[in-house]
Amino acid sequence: MTTVKCLTYVSSGWRSFRGLRRLIGLLMLLLQEVNMVGAQIRYSIPEEMKKGSVIGDVAQDMGLDLKRLRAGRARIVTGENVHYTELKTDKGILVVNERIDREQLCGDITPCSFSFEMILENPLELHRITVEVLDINDHAPVFPNKDKPISFEISESSTVGVRFPLQSAQDLDVGQNALQDYILSTNDNFILKQHASPDGRKYVEMVLQKPLDRERDPHFSLKLIAVDGGTPQRSGTVNIYVTVIDANDNIPVFNQSVYKATVVENTKKVQQTHLALMKIVEQFTLVIISVKIYRWRQSRILYHSNLPVIPYYPPRYSDTLGTGTLPHVYNYEVCRTTDSRKSDCKFGIAGSQNVLIMDLSSTGTMQRMQSEKSILDEPDSPIEVGLDIPSTLFDNVIISVCNNVDSHFQHHGESLTLLHLRISLLLG
C-alpha cells in the first residue's frame, strides 16, 4: 500500500513540471512577439511630392537585406491612408504612390502625419512606420470679398481714436507659412492695429489718428495687404474706399473787409424797381406752386358724363372739391326746343352721371357715387301766338280759339288761355 502512494505522488509532480514548461514557452513566445512589434521608423517629407518620389530606405533603416524582404513577403497592412505610399520590395524602399495635400489631409492640425504597419512572414515580423507631412507655402492669404472694396462713410467730426473693423484674410497654410502680418497703404489719417483671438487667428482694425477735413480731402483710396511668412512670401490685397461726410465746421468768411463799387445816379430807383418785380414774380410763383401742391394733395373727383353734348361746347365740370358747376350759362328753352348747333346741348333732359372719387394722398382710397345735373328753367319767355289771317275778313270777326302751352311747363305748369281775337281791319 505504501509503494502505490509513492508512485502516485511522482506521477502528479511530473505532470506539474510539464505544465510549467509549456507556460514558460508561451511567455517566451509572447515576449518575442512584443519585441517584433516594438520596432518603429519615422519619416518626414514635404507635401505635394510627385508620384514615385522616395520616402525612405526601409531595408537599410530596419537592418534587413533584400532577400529577407522577398522571402518574408513584406507588405503594408493595417493603417489609415495607406494608399499614399507603396513598398518596393525589390529595392527595399518606400515611395509616394499618390500626391499628398497636407491641407486636405489634416487641415490646420499640426503636426500632420499618418501611420501603418509592414509585416514579414517566416518568421513573423511586424514593423510600424510613421510618415509626417510637412507644409509648404503653396497658398496665399485671401480676403473673402477681394473683388468688392471695403467702403466707409466717416464724418469729418469723428474724434481721433475711433476704430473701424476690417475684413480678415484667410490662409490655408500653417506655421510660418500662414498669415503673419497686415499692411495699410501710406496715409496721414489712419493706422492699423492688429489683434489675436484665443484660437490664434489674427484680425485688424483701422484707427483714426488725425482729424478728417472734407474740404481738403473728401475721399481716400487705401489698400490693405495681408502677407504670410513663407519663402517666397505670398500676399493678398483688398481696396478700401473712405468718403468723408461734411460737418458744419466752417463759418462764412468774406474775402476782404471792405467792398467798394461805383454807380451812376438814378440807378437806385431802377434797381429798386427790378428788385420789386423780381420779388413779385417770386411770390407769384410760390403761390402757384403752393396751390398746385394743395390741389394735388386733395381728393380729386373725375366725372364721366352720360349727357350727350355737341363737341362745340362740351360742359367742363370742376375737377376738384365736387362742385360740379357749369362753365357758362345754359339756355333752357334752346335746349328744349331746338337742335341748333349753337345751343349748349342737344337735349335738356336731366342726366345722371357716374362719379369716381379718387384720393391721391397716401391712403389711395377710391369711392364711387352718382351725380345728377338738370338744367333748371327760369320764367323769362313771353307768351307768343302765331296765326295766319286772310285779308278778306270783316271787322270784329272771331278768328280762332287757341290753346296756349307755356314753354315753362316743367316748373311752372301749363297755362291754358282762350283767346278771342277780334281783328279790326282798316280797309282802304
VOTISE-280869 format. One line per field, with one value per residue (C-alpha): residue number from 1; residue in three letters; chain; x, y negated, z. Coordinates in steps of 0.25 Angstrom, whole numbers, plus 5000, padded with zeros to 4 digits. Layout:
BEGIN
rolo c(NUM / ...)
voro c(Ala / ...)
lumlo c(A / ...)
xx c(X / ...)
yy c(Y / ...)
zz c(Z / ...)
END
This chain:
BEGIN
rolo c(1 / 2 / 3 / 4 / 5 / 6 / 7 / 8 / 9 / 10 / 11 / 12 / 13 / 14 / 15 / 16 / 17 / 18 / 19 / 20 / 21 / 22 / 23 / 24 / 25 / 26 / 27 / 28 / 29 / 30 / 31 / 32 / 33 / 34 / 35 / 36 / 37 / 38 / 39 / 40 / 41 / 42 / 43 / 44 / 45 / 46 / 47 / 48 / 49 / 50 / 51 / 52 / 53 / 54 / 55 / 56 / 57 / 58 / 59 / 60 / 61 / 62 / 63 / 64 / 65 / 66 / 67 / 68 / 69 / 70 / 71 / 72 / 73 / 74 / 75 / 76 / 77 / 78 / 79 / 80 / 81 / 82 / 83 / 84 / 85 / 86 / 87 / 88 / 89 / 90 / 91 / 92 / 93 / 94 / 95 / 96 / 97 / 98 / 99 / 100 / 101 / 102 / 103 / 104 / 105 / 106 / 107 / 108 / 109 / 110 / 111 / 112 / 113 / 114 / 115 / 116 / 117 / 118 / 119 / 120 / 121 / 122 / 123 / 124 / 125 / 126 / 127 / 128 / 129 / 130 / 131 / 132 / 133 / 134 / 135 / 136 / 137 / 138 / 139 / 140 / 141 / 142 / 143 / 144 / 145 / 146 / 147 / 148 / 149 / 150 / 151 / 152 / 153 / 154 / 155 / 156 / 157 / 158 / 159 / 160 / 161 / 162 / 163 / 164 / 165 / 166 / 167 / 168 / 169 / 170 / 171 / 172 / 173 / 174 / 175 / 176 / 177 / 178 / 179 / 180 / 181 / 182 / 183 / 184 / 185 / 186 / 187 / 188 / 189 / 190 / 191 / 192 / 193 / 194 / 195 / 196 / 197 / 198 / 199 / 200 / 201 / 202 / 203 / 204 / 205 / 206 / 207 / 208 / 209 / 210 / 211 / 212 / 213 / 214 / 215 / 216 / 217 / 218 / 219 / 220 / 221 / 222 / 223 / 224 / 225 / 226 / 227 / 228 / 229 / 230 / 231 / 232 / 233 / 234 / 235 / 236 / 237 / 238 / 239 / 240 / 241 / 242 / 243 / 244 / 245 / 246 / 247 / 248 / 249 / 250 / 251 / 252 / 253 / 254 / 255 / 256 / 257 / 258 / 259 / 260 / 261 / 262 / 263 / 264 / 265 / 266 / 267 / 268 / 269 / 270 / 271 / 272 / 273 / 274 / 275 / 276 / 277 / 278 / 279 / 280 / 281 / 282 / 283 / 284 / 285 / 286 / 287 / 288 / 289 / 290 / 291 / 292 / 293 / 294 / 295 / 296 / 297 / 298 / 299 / 300 / 301 / 302 / 303 / 304 / 305 / 306 / 307 / 308 / 309 / 310 / 311 / 312 / 313 / 314 / 315 / 316 / 317 / 318 / 319 / 320 / 321 / 322 / 323 / 324 / 325 / 326 / 327 / 328 / 329 / 330 / 331 / 332 / 333 / 334 / 335 / 336 / 337 / 338 / 339 / 340 / 341 / 342 / 343 / 344 / 345 / 346 / 347 / 348 / 349 / 350 / 351 / 352 / 353 / 354 / 355 / 356 / 357 / 358 / 359 / 360 / 361 / 362 / 363 / 364 / 365 / 366 / 367 / 368 / 369 / 370 / 371 / 372 / 373 / 374 / 375 / 376 / 377 / 378 / 379 / 380 / 381 / 382 / 383 / 384 / 385 / 386 / 387 / 388 / 389 / 390 / 391 / 392 / 393 / 394 / 395 / 396 / 397 / 398 / 399 / 400 / 401 / 402 / 403 / 404 / 405 / 406 / 407 / 408 / 409 / 410 / 411 / 412 / 413 / 414 / 415 / 416 / 417 / 418 / 419 / 420 / 421 / 422 / 423 / 424 / 425 / 426 / 427 / 428)
voro c(Met / Thr / Thr / Val / Lys / Cys / Leu / Thr / Tyr / Val / Ser / Ser / Gly / Trp / Arg / Ser / Phe / Arg / Gly / Leu / Arg / Arg / Leu / Ile / Gly / Leu / Leu / Met / Leu / Leu / Leu / Gln / Glu / Val / Asn / Met / Val / Gly / Ala / Gln / Ile / Arg / Tyr / Ser / Ile / Pro / Glu / Glu / Met / Lys / Lys / Gly / Ser / Val / Ile / Gly / Asp / Val / Ala / Gln / Asp / Met / Gly / Leu / Asp / Leu / Lys / Arg / Leu / Arg / Ala / Gly / Arg / Ala / Arg / Ile / Val / Thr / Gly / Glu / Asn / Val / His / Tyr / Thr / Glu / Leu / Lys / Thr / Asp / Lys / Gly / Ile / Leu / Val / Val / Asn / Glu / Arg / Ile / Asp / Arg / Glu / Gln / Leu / Cys / Gly / Asp / Ile / Thr / Pro / Cys / Ser / Phe / Ser / Phe / Glu / Met / Ile / Leu / Glu / Asn / Pro / Leu / Glu / Leu / His / Arg / Ile / Thr / Val / Glu / Val / Leu / Asp / Ile / Asn / Asp / His / Ala / Pro / Val / Phe / Pro / Asn / Lys / Asp / Lys / Pro / Ile / Ser / Phe / Glu / Ile / Ser / Glu / Ser / Ser / Thr / Val / Gly / Val / Arg / Phe / Pro / Leu / Gln / Ser / Ala / Gln / Asp / Leu / Asp / Val / Gly / Gln / Asn / Ala / Leu / Gln / Asp / Tyr / Ile / Leu / Ser / Thr / Asn / Asp / Asn / Phe / Ile / Leu / Lys / Gln / His / Ala / Ser / Pro / Asp / Gly / Arg / Lys / Tyr / Val / Glu / Met / Val / Leu / Gln / Lys / Pro / Leu / Asp / Arg / Glu / Arg / Asp / Pro / His / Phe / Ser / Leu / Lys / Leu / Ile / Ala / Val / Asp / Gly / Gly / Thr / Pro / Gln / Arg / Ser / Gly / Thr / Val / Asn / Ile / Tyr / Val / Thr / Val / Ile / Asp / Ala / Asn / Asp / Asn / Ile / Pro / Val / Phe / Asn / Gln / Ser / Val / Tyr / Lys / Ala / Thr / Val / Val / Glu / Asn / Thr / Lys / Lys / Val / Gln / Gln / Thr / His / Leu / Ala / Leu / Met / Lys / Ile / Val / Glu / Gln / Phe / Thr / Leu / Val / Ile / Ile / Ser / Val / Lys / Ile / Tyr / Arg / Trp / Arg / Gln / Ser / Arg / Ile / Leu / Tyr / His / Ser / Asn / Leu / Pro / Val / Ile / Pro / Tyr / Tyr / Pro / Pro / Arg / Tyr / Ser / Asp / Thr / Leu / Gly / Thr / Gly / Thr / Leu / Pro / His / Val / Tyr / Asn / Tyr / Glu / Val / Cys / Arg / Thr / Thr / Asp / Ser / Arg / Lys / Ser / Asp / Cys / Lys / Phe / Gly / Ile / Ala / Gly / Ser / Gln / Asn / Val / Leu / Ile / Met / Asp / Leu / Ser / Ser / Thr / Gly / Thr / Met / Gln / Arg / Met / Gln / Ser / Glu / Lys / Ser / Ile / Leu / Asp / Glu / Pro / Asp / Ser / Pro / Ile / Glu / Val / Gly / Leu / Asp / Ile / Pro / Ser / Thr / Leu / Phe / Asp / Asn / Val / Ile / Ile / Ser / Val / Cys / Asn / Asn / Val / Asp / Ser / His / Phe / Gln / His / His / Gly / Glu / Ser / Leu / Thr / Leu / Leu / His / Leu / Arg / Ile / Ser / Leu / Leu / Leu / Gly)
lumlo c(A / A / A / A / A / A / A / A / A / A / A / A / A / A / A / A / A / A / A / A / A / A / A / A / A / A / A / A / A / A / A / A / A / A / A / A / A / A / A / A / A / A / A / A / A / A / A / A / A / A / A / A / A / A / A / A / A / A / A / A / A / A / A / A / A / A / A / A / A / A / A / A / A / A / A / A / A / A / A / A / A / A / A / A / A / A / A / A / A / A / A / A / A / A / A / A / A / A / A / A / A / A / A / A / A / A / A / A / A / A / A / A / A / A / A / A / A / A / A / A / A / A / A / A / A / A / A / A / A / A / A / A / A / A / A / A / A / A / A / A / A / A / A / A / A / A / A / A / A / A / A / A / A / A / A / A / A / A / A / A / A / A / A / A / A / A / A / A / A / A / A / A / A / A / A / A / A / A / A / A / A / A / A / A / A / A / A / A / A / A / A / A / A / A / A / A / A / A / A / A / A / A / A / A / A / A / A / A / A / A / A / A / A / A / A / A / A / A / A / A / A / A / A / A / A / A / A / A / A / A / A / A / A / A / A / A / A / A / A / A / A / A / A / A / A / A / A / A / A / A / A / A / A / A / A / A / A / A / A / A / A / A / A / A / A / A / A / A / A / A / A / A / A / A / A / A / A / A / A / A / A / A / A / A / A / A / A / A / A / A / A / A / A / A / A / A / A / A / A / A / A / A / A / A / A / A / A / A / A / A / A / A / A / A / A / A / A / A / A / A / A / A / A / A / A / A / A / A / A / A / A / A / A / A / A / A / A / A / A / A / A / A / A / A / A / A / A / A / A / A / A / A / A / A / A / A / A / A / A / A / A / A / A / A / A / A / A / A / A / A / A / A / A / A / A / A / A / A / A / A / A / A / A / A / A / A / A / A / A / A / A / A / A / A / A / A / A / A / A / A / A / A / A / A / A / A / A / A / A / A / A / A / A / A / A / A / A / A / A / A / A / A / A / A / A / A / A / A)
xx c(5000 / 5011 / 5018 / 5006 / 5005 / 5019 / 5017 / 5004 / 5012 / 5023 / 5013 / 5006 / 5019 / 5023 / 5011 / 5012 / 5026 / 5022 / 5011 / 5021 / 5030 / 5018 / 5015 / 5029 / 5030 / 5017 / 5023 / 5036 / 5028 / 5019 / 5032 / 5037 / 5025 / 5025 / 5039 / 5035 / 5024 / 5033 / 5041 / 5037 / 5042 / 5038 / 5040 / 5037 / 5034 / 5029 / 5015 / 5012 / 5023 / 5022 / 5017 / 5029 / 5038 / 5046 / 5041 / 5052 / 5060 / 5053 / 5062 / 5074 / 5067 / 5062 / 5075 / 5068 / 5074 / 5066 / 5066 / 5058 / 5048 / 5045 / 5045 / 5037 / 5027 / 5028 / 5016 / 5008 / 4996 / 4987 / 4986 / 4979 / 4983 / 4992 / 4988 / 4998 / 5010 / 5016 / 5027 / 5037 / 5042 / 5051 / 5059 / 5055 / 5049 / 5036 / 5031 / 5020 / 5008 / 4999 / 5001 / 4999 / 4992 / 4995 / 4983 / 4973 / 4979 / 4980 / 4974 / 4980 / 4985 / 5000 / 5008 / 5001 / 5005 / 4999 / 5004 / 5003 / 5009 / 5019 / 5018 / 5028 / 5026 / 5035 / 5037 / 5026 / 5031 / 5023 / 5029 / 5022 / 5024 / 5020 / 5021 / 5020 / 5015 / 5022 / 5015 / 5020 / 5016 / 5006 / 4994 / 4994 / 4985 / 4972 / 4961 / 4946 / 4942 / 4954 / 4947 / 4938 / 4944 / 4942 / 4934 / 4933 / 4926 / 4932 / 4928 / 4939 / 4935 / 4939 / 4948 / 4963 / 4964 / 4951 / 4952 / 4947 / 4948 / 4953 / 4951 / 4961 / 4969 / 4969 / 4982 / 4981 / 4996 / 5000 / 5012 / 5022 / 5015 / 5002 / 4997 / 5007 / 5004 / 4995 / 5000 / 4992 / 4996 / 5003 / 4993 / 4993 / 4980 / 4978 / 4987 / 4985 / 4984 / 4985 / 4979 / 4979 / 4967 / 4968 / 4969 / 4981 / 4974 / 4978 / 4969 / 4971 / 4965 / 4967 / 4968 / 4967 / 4979 / 4977 / 4964 / 4958 / 4956 / 4945 / 4949 / 4963 / 4962 / 4947 / 4951 / 4962 / 4966 / 4974 / 4980 / 4980 / 4991 / 4992 / 5005 / 5010 / 5024 / 5027 / 5038 / 5035 / 5026 / 5011 / 5001 / 4986 / 4980 / 4967 / 4963 / 4957 / 4949 / 4946 / 4936 / 4937 / 4924 / 4922 / 4920 / 4917 / 4931 / 4933 / 4927 / 4924 / 4936 / 4938 / 4950 / 4952 / 4947 / 4942 / 4935 / 4935 / 4926 / 4923 / 4909 / 4903 / 4892 / 4877 / 4882 / 4875 / 4861 / 4864 / 4870 / 4858 / 4848 / 4856 / 4856 / 4841 / 4838 / 4847 / 4840 / 4826 / 4830 / 4836 / 4824 / 4814 / 4822 / 4822 / 4807 / 4804 / 4813 / 4806 / 4792 / 4797 / 4802 / 4790 / 4780 / 4789 / 4788 / 4773 / 4763 / 4760 / 4747 / 4747 / 4734 / 4729 / 4716 / 4706 / 4699 / 4700 / 4706 / 4711 / 4726 / 4726 / 4722 / 4725 / 4722 / 4735 / 4731 / 4741 / 4751 / 4752 / 4744 / 4732 / 4725 / 4720 / 4717 / 4715 / 4725 / 4715 / 4700 / 4691 / 4679 / 4668 / 4658 / 4668 / 4672 / 4657 / 4652 / 4664 / 4675 / 4683 / 4698 / 4699 / 4692 / 4699 / 4693 / 4684 / 4675 / 4671 / 4666 / 4672 / 4685 / 4691 / 4706 / 4715 / 4726 / 4738 / 4745 / 4760 / 4768 / 4782 / 4788 / 4796 / 4783 / 4780 / 4765 / 4754 / 4739 / 4728 / 4716 / 4705 / 4703 / 4690 / 4690 / 4678 / 4676 / 4667 / 4656 / 4654 / 4642 / 4648 / 4640 / 4627 / 4615 / 4615 / 4603 / 4605 / 4593 / 4591 / 4579 / 4573 / 4572 / 4557 / 4552 / 4542 / 4543 / 4540 / 4541 / 4545 / 4557 / 4560 / 4561 / 4575 / 4581 / 4594 / 4605 / 4615 / 4630 / 4632 / 4623 / 4633 / 4634 / 4622 / 4611 / 4603 / 4595 / 4582 / 4577 / 4565 / 4567 / 4556 / 4563 / 4556 / 4563 / 4560 / 4564 / 4566 / 4560 / 4565)
yy c(5000 / 4991 / 4993 / 4989 / 4976 / 4972 / 4975 / 4966 / 4954 / 4956 / 4956 / 4944 / 4936 / 4939 / 4934 / 4921 / 4919 / 4921 / 4911 / 4901 / 4903 / 4900 / 4888 / 4883 / 4886 / 4878 / 4866 / 4866 / 4866 / 4854 / 4847 / 4849 / 4844 / 4832 / 4829 / 4830 / 4821 / 4810 / 4807 / 4793 / 4784 / 4769 / 4761 / 4747 / 4742 / 4729 / 4729 / 4729 / 4739 / 4745 / 4760 / 4769 / 4760 / 4768 / 4766 / 4775 / 4788 / 4797 / 4809 / 4801 / 4794 / 4807 / 4815 / 4825 / 4830 / 4831 / 4846 / 4845 / 4835 / 4844 / 4857 / 4851 / 4846 / 4832 / 4823 / 4811 / 4815 / 4809 / 4794 / 4781 / 4774 / 4786 / 4782 / 4770 / 4780 / 4792 / 4802 / 4806 / 4820 / 4822 / 4809 / 4809 / 4794 / 4787 / 4778 / 4768 / 4775 / 4762 / 4747 / 4743 / 4730 / 4726 / 4716 / 4727 / 4738 / 4730 / 4716 / 4707 / 4718 / 4719 / 4727 / 4735 / 4750 / 4764 / 4778 / 4792 / 4806 / 4814 / 4829 / 4840 / 4855 / 4867 / 4863 / 4853 / 4839 / 4826 / 4812 / 4799 / 4787 / 4773 / 4762 / 4747 / 4738 / 4724 / 4711 / 4703 / 4689 / 4693 / 4683 / 4668 / 4660 / 4657 / 4647 / 4653 / 4642 / 4638 / 4633 / 4624 / 4612 / 4608 / 4595 / 4586 / 4572 / 4565 / 4551 / 4541 / 4538 / 4552 / 4552 / 4557 / 4572 / 4577 / 4591 / 4597 / 4613 / 4619 / 4632 / 4643 / 4651 / 4666 / 4674 / 4690 / 4692 / 4693 / 4690 / 4680 / 4681 / 4676 / 4661 / 4653 / 4638 / 4627 / 4615 / 4602 / 4593 / 4580 / 4569 / 4558 / 4561 / 4576 / 4586 / 4601 / 4609 / 4624 / 4633 / 4648 / 4657 / 4668 / 4678 / 4671 / 4664 / 4650 / 4639 / 4624 / 4610 / 4597 / 4586 / 4571 / 4564 / 4550 / 4542 / 4542 / 4530 / 4531 / 4518 / 4523 / 4538 / 4542 / 4556 / 4567 / 4579 / 4589 / 4603 / 4614 / 4624 / 4638 / 4645 / 4659 / 4663 / 4673 / 4673 / 4668 / 4659 / 4658 / 4647 / 4643 / 4629 / 4622 / 4608 / 4598 / 4586 / 4575 / 4564 / 4552 / 4546 / 4531 / 4525 / 4511 / 4507 / 4495 / 4481 / 4471 / 4463 / 4450 / 4449 / 4435 / 4425 / 4414 / 4415 / 4403 / 4401 / 4388 / 4386 / 4375 / 4366 / 4370 / 4385 / 4387 / 4386 / 4395 / 4405 / 4404 / 4406 / 4418 / 4424 / 4421 / 4428 / 4440 / 4441 / 4440 / 4451 / 4460 / 4458 / 4461 / 4474 / 4478 / 4476 / 4484 / 4495 / 4496 / 4496 / 4507 / 4515 / 4513 / 4517 / 4529 / 4534 / 4532 / 4543 / 4542 / 4545 / 4550 / 4549 / 4558 / 4551 / 4559 / 4546 / 4545 / 4532 / 4526 / 4525 / 4509 / 4506 / 4518 / 4516 / 4516 / 4518 / 4515 / 4526 / 4523 / 4522 / 4527 / 4514 / 4519 / 4505 / 4502 / 4492 / 4483 / 4480 / 4491 / 4487 / 4496 / 4492 / 4494 / 4508 / 4512 / 4507 / 4507 / 4516 / 4504 / 4505 / 4492 / 4498 / 4503 / 4517 / 4525 / 4530 / 4522 / 4534 / 4537 / 4546 / 4555 / 4557 / 4567 / 4561 / 4567 / 4561 / 4564 / 4560 / 4557 / 4555 / 4566 / 4574 / 4576 / 4580 / 4580 / 4577 / 4577 / 4568 / 4563 / 4549 / 4543 / 4530 / 4523 / 4510 / 4502 / 4493 / 4479 / 4471 / 4462 / 4465 / 4457 / 4464 / 4463 / 4467 / 4468 / 4469 / 4467 / 4458 / 4456 / 4441 / 4443 / 4444 / 4434 / 4425 / 4431 / 4446 / 4457 / 4463 / 4475 / 4481 / 4485 / 4494 / 4487 / 4496 / 4489 / 4492 / 4492 / 4505 / 4513 / 4504 / 4494 / 4503 / 4502 / 4489 / 4490 / 4477 / 4476 / 4464 / 4457 / 4449 / 4439 / 4433 / 4419 / 4417 / 4404 / 4405 / 4394)
zz c(5000 / 5003 / 4990 / 4982 / 4989 / 4985 / 4970 / 4971 / 4976 / 4966 / 4954 / 4959 / 4961 / 4947 / 4941 / 4948 / 4943 / 4928 / 4930 / 4935 / 4923 / 4914 / 4921 / 4921 / 4906 / 4903 / 4911 / 4903 / 4890 / 4895 / 4899 / 4885 / 4878 / 4887 / 4882 / 4868 / 4869 / 4876 / 4864 / 4858 / 4847 / 4845 / 4832 / 4829 / 4815 / 4809 / 4803 / 4788 / 4785 / 4771 / 4770 / 4771 / 4780 / 4790 / 4805 / 4811 / 4810 / 4819 / 4817 / 4822 / 4833 / 4839 / 4837 / 4827 / 4814 / 4801 / 4801 / 4815 / 4809 / 4797 / 4805 / 4816 / 4806 / 4812 / 4810 / 4816 / 4824 / 4834 / 4836 / 4830 / 4817 / 4813 / 4798 / 4799 / 4800 / 4793 / 4797 / 4786 / 4792 / 4780 / 4785 / 4799 / 4798 / 4802 / 4791 / 4789 / 4782 / 4781 / 4783 / 4797 / 4800 / 4815 / 4816 / 4810 / 4819 / 4833 / 4831 / 4841 / 4850 / 4853 / 4852 / 4841 / 4840 / 4837 / 4841 / 4836 / 4839 / 4830 / 4832 / 4829 / 4829 / 4833 / 4843 / 4846 / 4848 / 4850 / 4848 / 4850 / 4840 / 4842 / 4831 / 4835 / 4824 / 4825 / 4820 / 4808 / 4805 / 4794 / 4798 / 4798 / 4808 / 4802 / 4806 / 4806 / 4796 / 4790 / 4777 / 4785 / 4792 / 4807 / 4807 / 4819 / 4821 / 4832 / 4837 / 4838 / 4852 / 4856 / 4868 / 4868 / 4872 / 4866 / 4861 / 4848 / 4848 / 4835 / 4828 / 4832 / 4821 / 4821 / 4819 / 4818 / 4821 / 4835 / 4844 / 4837 / 4824 / 4830 / 4831 / 4839 / 4837 / 4831 / 4824 / 4821 / 4809 / 4814 / 4818 / 4829 / 4835 / 4838 / 4844 / 4847 / 4860 / 4860 / 4870 / 4872 / 4876 / 4887 / 4876 / 4869 / 4858 / 4855 / 4852 / 4849 / 4851 / 4845 / 4855 / 4852 / 4857 / 4851 / 4849 / 4835 / 4827 / 4816 / 4809 / 4807 / 4805 / 4802 / 4798 / 4802 / 4794 / 4802 / 4801 / 4812 / 4809 / 4816 / 4816 / 4821 / 4826 / 4815 / 4805 / 4795 / 4802 / 4797 / 4799 / 4797 / 4795 / 4797 / 4794 / 4804 / 4800 / 4810 / 4808 / 4817 / 4821 / 4823 / 4836 / 4840 / 4844 / 4836 / 4837 / 4826 / 4823 / 4814 / 4805 / 4809 / 4820 / 4811 / 4797 / 4788 / 4776 / 4767 / 4761 / 4753 / 4759 / 4758 / 4758 / 4771 / 4766 / 4755 / 4764 / 4774 / 4762 / 4757 / 4771 / 4773 / 4760 / 4764 / 4777 / 4771 / 4761 / 4772 / 4781 / 4770 / 4766 / 4781 / 4781 / 4768 / 4773 / 4787 / 4780 / 4771 / 4782 / 4791 / 4779 / 4776 / 4790 / 4791 / 4787 / 4772 / 4766 / 4752 / 4744 / 4733 / 4728 / 4721 / 4716 / 4701 / 4697 / 4684 / 4682 / 4680 / 4695 / 4703 / 4718 / 4726 / 4741 / 4752 / 4755 / 4770 / 4782 / 4775 / 4772 / 4758 / 4753 / 4739 / 4732 / 4725 / 4724 / 4718 / 4710 / 4715 / 4704 / 4693 / 4699 / 4699 / 4686 / 4676 / 4671 / 4667 / 4667 / 4674 / 4686 / 4698 / 4698 / 4689 / 4700 / 4712 / 4720 / 4733 / 4733 / 4743 / 4744 / 4750 / 4758 / 4762 / 4774 / 4775 / 4787 / 4782 / 4796 / 4803 / 4806 / 4792 / 4794 / 4783 / 4784 / 4774 / 4775 / 4765 / 4762 / 4755 / 4748 / 4741 / 4734 / 4743 / 4736 / 4739 / 4735 / 4725 / 4712 / 4708 / 4702 / 4687 / 4678 / 4663 / 4653 / 4638 / 4635 / 4621 / 4617 / 4613 / 4627 / 4633 / 4645 / 4659 / 4654 / 4663 / 4657 / 4666 / 4680 / 4683 / 4694 / 4698 / 4704 / 4712 / 4709 / 4725 / 4726 / 4734 / 4746 / 4745 / 4740 / 4727 / 4725 / 4716 / 4711 / 4702 / 4693 / 4686 / 4676 / 4669 / 4657 / 4652 / 4638 / 4632 / 4618 / 4609)
END
